[in-house]
Amino acid sequence: MILSVGDLVTDVLAVLRAPLAQGSDTPATVHVAGGGQAANTAAWLAALGAPVTFVGAVGDDQAGRDRLAELHQAGVRTQVSVRPGASTGSIVVLTHGGERTMISDRGANLLLASSDVDAAIAQGASLLHLSGYTLLDQPSRPTGRYALASARAAGLRTCVDAASAAPLYAVTTELIEDGVTGHPFLDWVRGVDLLLANADEATALAGPGEPADQALRLSYAIGGDVVVKLGAHGALWAGPAGVVHVTGEPVPIVDATGAGDAFAAGLLAAWSAGAGQHDALLAGCRLGARAVGIVGARPPLPSA
């Protein structure tokens, strides 16, 4: 069993048919569906046939009920708190070609409960995957750190997705203004078995440089392995044993939303099943390539 801990939201996805015309109109196709980094990864894991439980929080509203129903239909188990008075999170996603911009309302995700983490771990699991948004959002940060510590204490392997470059830069700026040096995110994830980051996130955490060098610096900083996603150029895995790189195959991009979450699911499903670094990277790249060929952040739901 894999536990995917973190965010569940409603995605309002606008697939632009032209570059965004700021201050004016842009033609687009608009879709409303489930999203959230941790929930998306869980849905892709379930599509691969991997046993998975999503751990998170929703509001006591129709959106929360709809989002949970979608996960259950996808084959995902859930350990979720329903928070009266809070709204289920929502994100407006603007996507054009390989680029996407997200406007976020974190909603009930900020109220993630440590008791749900405990309950999920008690049901039995081999790996806990944590959305980095849980750490980047200050209200949920203590629970995110608790989840990693509890998983390690229970003998689970741990993985964190670095989430998004802009919040990583924002956290650094806030703490530098308070006189803190270094990137706090690396302290929060120190000791994890695996950190996932795309190229922009790796630069936010490690500074400029070649991806392999960035990954090795991050690996040293956290005391674990690091995977850097390179889009059409594949991905690399760095750790004490060195660097493994696999190349990607360029594919037509319909919508990049959720591609990183699909990559994480492919990699984690293979890794948890005993695959080595090279094969796990290949599995992640293949599922990520599949994800960019469809609209939305998740695989199509199975027929009822």
Protein Blocks (a to p, Z undefined) as FASTA:
>chain_A
ZZdedddddddddddfbdcdehiacddddddddedjklmmmmmmmmnopacddddddddd
fklmmmmmmmmmnopacdddddehiacdddddddehjbccddddekjmlmccfklmmmmm
mnopabdcddfklmmpmklmmmmmmmmmmmmmnopacdddehiaklmmmmmmmmmmnopg
cjfklmmmgoiabdcddfklmmmmnopadfklmmmmmmmmnopacdddehjnopadddfk
bccdddddddddfblghklmmmmmmmmmmmmnopafklmmmmmmmmmmmmmmpgcjbdcd
ddZZ
